[in-house]
Amino acid sequence: MSDQPRRPRPSGKPYRRPKKDPVRVLAFEALRAVDERDAYANLVLPPLLRKAREKEGPDKFDGRDAALATELVYGTLRRQGTYDAVISACIDRPLREVDPPVLDVLSLGVHQLLGTRIPTHAAVSASVELARVVLGDGRAKFVNAVLRKVAQDDLDGWIAKVAPPYDDDPEEHLAVVHSHPRWVVSALWDSLGGGRAGIEALLAADNERPEVTLVARPGRATTEELLREEAAVAGRWSPYAVRLTEGGEPGAIEAVRDGRAGVQDEGSQLVALALANAPLEGPDGKWLDGCAGPGGKAALLGALAAERGAMLLASEKQPHRAGLVAKALAGNPGPYQVIAADGTQPPWRAGSFDRVLVDVPCTGLGALRRRPEARWRRRPEDLEGFGPLQRGLLRTALDSVRVGGVVGYATCSPHLAETRAVVQDVLKQVPDAELIDARPLLPGVSDLGEGPDVQLWPHLHGTDAMYLALIRKTAP
């Protein structure tokens, strides 16, 4: 190393190289991928963490580093709407005129200031150092100035400043306080019904980090085996569910690696179980999962079918997703087949199946706690694109089931336009079918409403907001 003094800058101060913080650089890279490529954090973050461990070494990038990076990414995405309002109050230009990479650094800094226990001075200095590394010294000064303004108050103080009073504008108040687009607040409120307490609890639940939930696939793994894992407890509702209360890496669990168990939200498990246990008239040997990708429900249905000697056909339109279904079903103890086919133009004959599940493509508003960035990507007009497909898939499902058989219509969205409106419209066109009460098929599950369909909720059931309607075919 040279003994020569560092050359002074024009300001008279010697130049200091920015100090690179691997955790915050990783979090910034994840946010950039979400913004630039419309990637999902749950798909982007794991490979970035693996790369960091390989580069930095396990001693330098330990479990605490991974946990902090995960919190920074997910916390920033969940609270983006609130943080945008705070940042807007601290700058002298419209938010849309701030370069996206600068806004990402600012948002990470605001989350550290308002959403974590990181000390104020550490949050500001670390964010400014990150800005110097990824943006340059000039824009780092802007980041420093904005974050120092943010640091003058806490989260409650800022919300009081930037959110309109509830009595003046309830939806906008809730949108800012709970960081959801206004149209999503309105849609969830319509679906949930009731007053302020329920919608506030739901929106707050969307901003909580969900536990990792495993499924022990019947005949292949047991809950007893999974409960031997650290911090594992039994699921609330599904007899096959086990929750990892402290997170953890599911891929490190032998049963998951072997495909005998999987990661699956308990709401998703309940949908598959309800269809499998619905009373039938006649034989019960042929089951269909008509929208099978990526394979979680298909794997559970396949295991349940195998116990009864039934065969499962898993159909998925996208070939790469059909490959994921095949991987999920690999090793299933009973007969099954995976095909790539369009569920609205099926290659099978009408009336071929005894049980049919269609978990249709949707806006995903029921899984915002898992994919927080989805709330900012979806638009009300997206419903117009999904609606015809959802109705077409349900009509085909009813055509595919035999008389006396049962169809399960499921979606991971509570939006009424994707749930009851679809079912009611299709049943008007298919008079030889009837809704059956799904509630008794979810034994022990509380707060299921008036039926006959079922809507699960994060704040009431600890699940994604899964919807299920069960329909019996009464005549050809």
Secondary structure by P-SEA (a helix, b strand, c coil): cccccccccccccccccccccaaaaaaaaaaaaacccccccccccaaaaaaaaaaaccccccaaaaaaaaaaaaaaaaaaaaaaaaaaaccccccccccaaaaaaaaaaaaaaccccccaaaaaaaaaaaaaacccaaaaaaaaaaaaaaacccaaaaaacccccccccaaaaaaaaacccaaaaaaaaaaacccaaaaaaaaaaaaccccbbbbcccccccccccccccccccccccccbbbcccccccccccccccccbbbbcaaaaaaaaaaaaccccccccbbbbccccccaaaaaaaaaaaaacbbbbbbbccaaaaaaaaaaacccccccccccccccccccccccccbbbbbccccccccccccccccccccccccccaaaaaaaaaaaaaaaccccbbbbbbbccccccccaaaaaaaaaacccccccccccccccccccccccbbbbbcccccccbbbbbbbbbccc
